[in-house]
């Protein structure tokens, strides 16, 4: 096999973007062979904008067609695991959009199906291609920071208007989306959190549901995390602030890292704070010298979605290691579910031994008891023209 014949399930915003990137040749050795969408309007759109690509109205027929080696799943979140499990049963490689699913119970089932299939399984965590986060991760793994004391990430530049929530029937509901900003805007950052720092031991959270908008899910979140080694973390996110902030601070033995505007600044101590504390006994009030350092790093953001698709293709054809294995999707989702769990129950969420079944039941109660009436004012999907390389 010298190319990967790919099918896209769901020609919404992300599905359209992937289709454009592939047909423009941005992913060498990947060919768009089929598109599937349950909406007639999107199938008509696909036929008009992607001539020569077979269009299906259901995933099963596309899986059975013999046209594909792999699929990209780009539909609403609840459907990621069942569509992936079915694709694996037909011997197809799978790339799923983020998040891996809505609740961990279904993602565990997806991971098991992937394992049994032996096929390549990736997830669209495109922020892992960003050199800034790659640099931070490598610095942590090398021990450049010493022990991490506290992590603070304020990411509130996810501003969304009411019209965004009203733009689709599935958005911002427990039944159809499974949550709000945690499940929609924040999966990348929650993945990066665990990718760089590892999984916390437990989480206590405070969430506001429909604080800024006429929605039933969370739009403002503060979560406090504790690690087994004593490291603490605070994660703050919202869709109701503008201009908002995206600032990550890492307090560590060797000083403080500040990540903002896709740049890394390091207030680097000349020695470990712990060592300084042990050895400098001459004065009661001491001050440790530090240097203001700009860490050299490519601030372009990396190849993003295209980079993940290139890596996925190379994994299938060449056996290259995946940058974002699909199995790891459960990690960020566990943090997301734990934040919800703590807010639902007003108690600590045990991340290490997360209660998958209990959380599923709590989510079902939210759906069952919901009295929210969704109003869709105008269904909107990106056009291929707006996704071209000239824009």
C-alpha positions, 0 to 999 in steps of 0.5 A, spaced: 500 500 500 503 506 497 497 511 500 491 511 505 484 511 502 480 515 507 473 516 508 470 522 512 464 521 517 460 528 518 461 534 513 460 539 518 466 544 520 471 539 522 470 534 517 469 540 511 476 542 513 479 535 513 476 534 506 479 541 504 486 539 506 486 532 503 484 534 497 488 540 496 494 535 497 496 538 504 497 530 506 501 527 502 499 519 501 492 520 503 487 520 498 479 522 500 475 516 497 469 517 501 464 522 505 458 520 509 453 525 512 446 523 514 444 530 512 442 531 505 444 538 504 451 536 506 451 530 501 449 535 496 454 539 498 459 534 498 458 532 491 458 539 488 465 541 492 468 534 492 467 531 485 469 524 484 469 522 491 463 517 493 458 520 498 454 515 503 448 517 507 450 512 512 457 509 515 455 502 515 455 502 507 461 506 507 465 501 511 462 495 507 464 499 500 471 496 500 473 503 498 477 505 504 483 503 508 481 508 514 476 513 517 476 520 520 470 521 525 468 528 525 461 527 528 458 530 534 461 527 541 457 521 543 457 518 536 465 517 536 466 511 540 460 507 536 462 509 530 470 507 531 468 500 534 464 499 528 470 501 523 474 497 527 470 491 526 471 492 518 478 492 519 479 500 518 484 504 521 481 510 525 482 517 526 477 520 531 476 528 532 476 530 539 474 529 545 474 521 545 467 521 547 462 524 552 463 519 558 469 514 560 465 508 560 464 508 552 471 510 551 474 504 555 469 500 550 472 503 544 479 502 546 478 495 547 475 494 540 481 498 538 486 493 541 483 487 539 483 490 531 490 491 531 489 497 527 492 504 527 488 508 532 489 516 532 485 522 535 485 529 533 489 532 538 493 537 534 495 542 539 501 536 540 504 539 534 505 546 537 512 546 538 511 550 545 508 545 548 513 540 545 518 544 548 515 544 555 514 537 555 521 536 554 523 540 559 519 537 564 521 530 562 529 532 562 528 535 569 530 542 567 524 545 572 526 540 578 520 538 582 513 542 579 510 545 585 504 549 582 500 549 575 495 555 573 492 555 567 487 560 565 484 559 558 478 564 558 479 566 550 474 561 548 468 567 547 462 564 544 456 568 543 449 566 544 448 565 537 453 560 537 450 556 542 443 557 537 447 555 531 446 547 532 441 543 535 446 538 538 450 544 541 450 546 549 445 540 551 446 534 556 443 530 551 446 531 544 453 534 546 454 532 553 457 538 556 459 545 555 466 548 554 469 542 558 467 537 552 467 542 546 472 548 547 477 545 552 479 538 550 485 540 547 488 543 553 486 538 558 489 533 554 496 538 554 495 538 561 496 530 562 501 530 556 505 535 560 504 534 567 501 527 568 494 525 571 492 528 577 490 524 583 483 528 585 479 534 583 475 539 586 471 543 582 466 549 581 462 550 575 456 555 573 451 552 568 448 557 564 451 563 567 452 567 561 448 564 556 441 561 555 444 554 555 443 548 560 451 546 561 457 549 564 460 555 561 464 557 567 469 553 570 474 553 576 478 546 578 483 545 583 487 539 582 492 535 587 497 530 585 500 524 589 507 528 589 504 534 592 503 538 586 497 542 585 494 545 579 488 550 578 484 550 571 480 556 570 476 556 563 470 560 561 466 562 554 463 568 557 469 573 557 472 577 552 478 579 550 479 573 555 486 570 557 490 564 555 496 564 560 499 558 563 504 558 569 508 553 572 512 554 579 517 549 580 524 548 584 528 552 578 523 558 578 517 560 574 515 558 567 510 563 563 507 561 557 503 566 553 502 568 546 505 562 544 512 564 547 515 561 553 518 566 558 523 562 564 524 566 570 530 561 572 533 561 579 540 560 579 540 554 583 534 550 586 529 553 591 530 547 595 537 547 595 537 554 597 532 553 602 537 548 605 544 551 604 543 559 605 542 559 613 545 566 614 539 570 614 532 570 616 529 573 609 533 571 603 532 572 596 534 567 590 537 570 584 534 569 578 534 570 570 529 572 565 530 568 560 526 567 553 526 560 551 527 559 544 522 556 540 518 556 534 512 560 535 508 558 529 503 553 532 506 547 528 502 543 523 496 542 527 491 538 524 495 537 517 501 534 522 496 529 525 494 527 519 501 526 516 503 522 522 497 518 522 498 516 514 506 515 516 503 510 522 499 506 517 504 506 511 511 506 515 509 504 522 511 511 525 509 512 532 503 516 533 504 523 536 497 522 539 494 515 540 487 514 540 488 510 547 490 516 550 484 520 549 481 517 555 486 521 559 483 528 558 476 526 558 477 523 565 479 530 567 473 533 564 468 527 567 472 528 574 470 536 573 463 535 572 463 529 577 465 534 582 461 539 580 455 534 580 456 531 587 459 537 591 465 533 593 472 530 591 473 526 584 477 520 585 481 521 578 486 515 579 480 510 581 475 514 577 467 511 578 466 510 570 459 507 572 457 512 577 458 518 572 455 515 567 448 514 571 449 522 573 449 524 566 443 520 565 440 523 570 442 530 567 439 528 561 432 525 564 431 531 568 432 536 563 427 541 562 431 545 557 428 547 551 433 548 545 432 553 540 435 553 533 435 559 530 440 558 524 444 551 522 451 554 520 456 549 517 463 552 514 464 552 506 470 549 503 471 556 500 472 559 507 477 553 508 482 554 502 489 555 503 488 562 500 484 564 507 
